[in-house]
Amino acid sequence: MEPTRQLADQLFLDRVRRARRQTFAQKFYAGVRLFAAVKDRMRAGIRDDFPHADDQAVERELRRRLAISRAIEQRPWTK
């Protein structure tokens, strides 16, 4: 069965309603869990890019990529 636009919209609205019912602490910890999951996916991507890298090399590359991301986010918008 292929999902319809109406079903996709309903699922999205359900997620929004659940999020709105969360306390601040629940939202905060959800953000922490999300960031941890993103870092795990980044590590997997790094291991795919560098299959012979040891754990320390993967962590160094992860920190390097996060630093690049922070630098891009903090860059002022210029024309």
N, C-alpha and C positions, 0 to 999 in steps of 0.2 A: 504494500500500500504506500503510495507516494503522498507525503504530507502536503496539505494545501496551505495557501497563504493564511486562511482563517485559523487553521490549527496552529501554525507558527505564531500568529499574533496572540492567540489565546495562551500558548505556553509562555510567551514573553510576558504577558500581563500577569500571569500567575507568579512568575519569578519576581516581578516588580512588587506585587502585593506582599509576598513573603519577606522581601527585603525591607519593606516599609514597616513591617511588624517587629523587626529585630531591634534589640536594644543597641545603644552605642557600643557597648562592650562586644556584643556579638558581631557587629559590623567591623569593629576594629580587628578582632581575631580572624574574621573571614579575610580581611585584607592581608594579614600576616600569612595565613595559609595559602592564599593566592600567590603572594610573592615567593614563598617557599616552593610552590609547585612550578612557577615560572623558572626559578633558578634550576630546579631539577631538569626541566626540559632544555634549558640552555646547556647544562652539563652534558646531556645526551647528545645535543647537536655538536658540542665541542669534541666529544669522544668520536662522533661520526667524522668530523673534520680531521681529527688527529688520533687515529686508532691506536697508535703506539704510545700515546701520552700516559704518564702515570697520574695518580690522583692529585699530586702537588701541582703538576703542570696544568691539569684541567682547572684547578682552583685559581691558579695565576691568570689563566686566560679568561676565566669567568670574571674575576675582578677587573681585568683590563677592559673587557666588553662593557661591564657595568659602569666603569669610569667614563668610557666614551659616551654611553647613553646619558649619564648625568651631565656631561659637558654639552651635549647637544641640547638637552632640556633647558639648561641655564643660559644658553646663547641668546642674546637679545635679537629680536626680529629686526632685520634691516632690509631696506630695498635696494 
